[in-house]
Amino acid sequence: MSQQNDDKDNWKVNGPKAGPEKLPPPTVWPATLSLGVTLISFGVVTSWIMSATGFLLLFFGAAGWVEDLRND
């Protein structure tokens, strides 16, 4: 019983354990993917050229993001 109280008191003093020490590097692919989706949406109400550009950005953003995940 005493051991349980000591563990709880130790947690209050030291706090929870830290998260991962190594964070993944920042990447531009999620922003590229979201820009592609946005351009597709705007292209639906404006012109097909904007939608086509959005589809290209969507494709390259998804491909780049998957490639980054495969290399990690």
C-alpha positions as CSV (number, residue, x, y, z in Angstrom):
1,M,0.0,0.0,0.0
2,S,2.9,2.3,0.8
3,Q,4.5,1.6,-2.6
4,Q,1.3,2.8,-4.4
5,N,1.3,6.1,-2.5
6,D,5.0,6.6,-3.2
7,D,4.4,6.1,-6.9
8,K,1.5,8.6,-7.0
9,D,3.6,11.2,-5.1
10,N,6.5,10.6,-7.5
11,W,4.2,11.2,-10.5
12,K,3.0,14.5,-9.0
13,V,6.5,15.7,-8.5
14,N,8.1,14.5,-11.7
15,G,5.1,14.6,-14.0
16,P,4.2,12.1,-16.7
17,K,6.8,10.6,-19.0
18,A,7.9,12.7,-22.0
19,G,6.7,11.9,-25.5
20,P,8.9,10.7,-28.3
21,E,12.3,12.3,-28.5
22,K,12.5,12.4,-32.2
23,L,9.8,14.3,-34.1
24,P,9.3,13.7,-37.8
25,P,10.6,16.5,-40.0
26,P,8.2,19.1,-41.3
27,T,6.8,18.6,-44.8
28,V,4.9,20.6,-47.4
29,W,2.8,17.7,-48.7
30,P,-0.3,18.1,-46.4
31,A,-0.6,21.8,-47.4
32,T,-0.2,20.9,-51.1
33,L,-2.9,18.3,-50.8
34,S,-5.3,20.7,-49.1
35,L,-4.6,23.4,-51.7
36,G,-5.5,20.9,-54.4
37,V,-8.8,20.1,-52.8
38,T,-9.5,23.8,-52.4
39,L,-8.8,24.5,-56.1
40,I,-11.0,21.6,-57.1
41,S,-13.8,23.1,-55.1
42,F,-13.3,26.6,-56.5
43,G,-13.0,25.1,-60.0
44,V,-16.4,23.5,-59.7
45,V,-18.1,26.9,-59.6
46,T,-15.6,28.9,-61.8
47,S,-13.7,27.0,-64.5
48,W,-12.4,23.6,-65.4
49,I,-8.8,24.9,-65.6
50,M,-8.8,25.6,-61.9
51,S,-10.2,22.1,-61.2
52,A,-7.6,20.5,-63.4
53,T,-4.9,22.4,-61.6
54,G,-6.4,21.2,-58.3
55,F,-6.4,17.6,-59.5
56,L,-2.7,17.9,-60.4
57,L,-1.9,19.4,-57.0
58,L,-4.0,16.7,-55.3
59,F,-2.1,14.0,-57.1
60,F,1.4,15.3,-56.5
61,G,0.5,16.2,-52.9
62,A,-0.7,12.7,-52.1
63,A,2.2,11.0,-54.0
64,G,4.7,13.2,-52.2
65,W,3.2,12.5,-48.8
66,V,3.1,8.8,-49.3
67,E,6.7,8.8,-50.5
68,D,7.7,10.7,-47.3
69,L,5.9,8.1,-45.2
70,R,7.5,5.2,-47.0
71,N,11.0,6.7,-46.5
72,D,10.6,7.1,-42.7
